[in-house]
Amino acid sequence: MAAERREETQRRKRRKRLIQGLAVGSAAVGLPALANLLVSRHARRLPPVRWGSGHRYAWHAGEVLFQRLGDGDVPLVLLHAFGPGHSAAEWRRVAEQLAHSHQVIAPDLLGWGRSDRPSLAYDGELYIRLITDFLEDVVGTRAVIIAAGLSAAYAVQIAADRPELIRALALVGPLGIGQGEDEPDLKDAVVHRLLRLPILGTAALNLYTSRSGIAHYLRREVYANEALVDDRLVDEHYRSSHLPGAHHALAAYASGYLNHGVRDLLASIGQPVWLAWGRHAASPAVATSDLWLNRLEQANLDVFEHCGALPHAESPEELVHKLGQFLGNATR
């Protein structure tokens, strides 16, 4: 119940910020379009990727870019969390360390990072299909999925539906139980529809992903160590949020359309499962881990004391050490 109340509170706060952005954006005729144009002109492209080797997967709905590192019989597929400016870059330091002894594959999921950002009806089912096809077409053998946030819920669904594709699951601050499982309600649907309007919706999302808005998001919802939220990190998330078409997937995320509940699936999961949580994670809070452990009797949990929602970004060395212990048993 506490997790559900916390999620509803956060949904109301996010919805309030977006509605305020819509109100500001519609305050004067012509200004939203001008503001959107200025934002798009001033948003710079992402810098070149300097880790791993870049590859492209021509999925039917758009091209997916991914990085490949290292070598090994059991591939590790790293799936990023969702939110303003998120991409596979959050896994860089973990990927580089894991690549010393494993094959590592880290995609920017459709609508995020450097992948295509088509105007689609983004939802959890879209990403489940994408990840399933990626595992079949690109990975080609049974893999370990290491996923954060909502991507963890999608990985659980695939592990239940297609166990021949997934050897083990490592879930970092997973959503899908208690938080991130509710279908969008009528208010969410209204906000989503408004956010998809070409001018006013874009203006609202531009306000939501302003530099100050992103800095606030990273400091309050993602990182425990605020010192890590420097100008470079804010700029990286800002640029990624303002690439052409980036608002399509972001609108779906912000209005709850990417949610995917997995509460009833966990009893059917036969693969080894490892859970990682930041002690100071706001969404989902570490207390939510009990909801997972109660349904995954064989799962192991490691809590990272000085981290928020992304321990792989805040404490990559410690996470790789703990993850390595799990992988040693799961990939024998």
C-alpha positions, 0 to 999 in steps of 0.5 A, a space after each residue: 500500500 505504501 508503494 502504491 500511495 507513493 506512486 500515485 503521489 508521484 504521478 500527480 506531481 508529474 501530471 501537475 508539472 505537465 499540465 502547468 507546462 501546457 498552460 504556460 505553453 498556451 498562454 500566448 498565441 504564437 509564442 509556443 511555436 517560436 519557443 519550440 523553434 528556439 529550443 530545437 535550434 539550440 539543442 546540440 547533437 549528442 557527442 560521438 559514442 566512445 565506448 564499444 563498437 556501434 551497430 544498427 538493428 533495422 527493426 520494422 518500426 525503426 532503426 535501433 542503435 546498440 553498442 557491443 563490447 567484449 567476448 564470451 559464450 553467454 551474452 549480457 544484454 543491458 537495458 536502460 531505464 526510462 525518463 528524460 534523456 535516458 539511454 544506454 549511456 547510463 550503463 557505460 562504466 558497467 559495460 566496460 568493466 563487464 567486457 573484460 570477461 563477457 560479451 556485452 550488448 547495450 541498445 538504445 531502445 526505440 525512441 531514446 538515445 541515438 535510435 530512431 524516434 518515430 511517431 508511434 503509439 509507444 507502450 509496454 507491448 511495443 518494447 516487449 516486441 522490440 526486445 524479443 525480436 532483438 534477442 532473436 535477431 541480434 543476440 541469437 543465443 540465450 542471454 542474461 538480461 540486466 535491466 533497470 526500471 521499466 525495462 526490468 518489467 519487460 524482461 520479466 514478461 519475456 522470461 515468462 513467455 519465451 524462457 528459451 531466450 533468457 538464461 537469467 535476469 538481473 533487475 536493477 530498481 525494477 518497476 512493475 509491482 507496486 509502482 509502474 504496474 497500473 494502466 493509465 487512467 482517464 486523466 493520464 489519457 487526457 494528458 497523453 493526448 495533449 502532450 502529443 499535440 504538435 505545438 502545445 504538447 511539444 512546448 510542455 515537454 520542452 518545459 519539462 525537459 528544460 535544463 533546470 527541469 532535468 537537473 531537478 529530476 536527476 537530483 530528486 528522482 535518480 541520483 543520491 549523490 547530487 555532486 554527480 549531477 554536474 553540467 556534463 550529465 545535465 547537458 547529456 540528458 538535455 541533448 538526448 531529450 531534445 533530439 527530433 522526435 524524442 518527445 513521442 516516447 517521452 510523452 508516453 513515459 510521462 503519462 504512464 503509457 509505458 507501465 507494465 504489471 508483472 505481479 502475477 508472472 513472477 511465480 512462473 519465472 524459472 530463471 535465476 533472478 538477482 535484484 539490485 536496489 539503491 538504498 536512497 531510490 525514490 521510485 521505486 523505493 527499496 521497500 518495494 523489494 519485498 513485493 518482489 522477494 515474496 514472489 521470487 523465493 530463490 531471488 537474491 537482493 543486494 542493496 547499494 547503500 549510497 545510491 539512488 535509482 541507478 546504482 550502476 551509474 553511481 557505484 559501477 565498481 560495486 555493482 559489477 562486483 556483486 553482479 559478478 558473483 551472481 553471474 558466476 552461479 547463473 552462467 555455469 
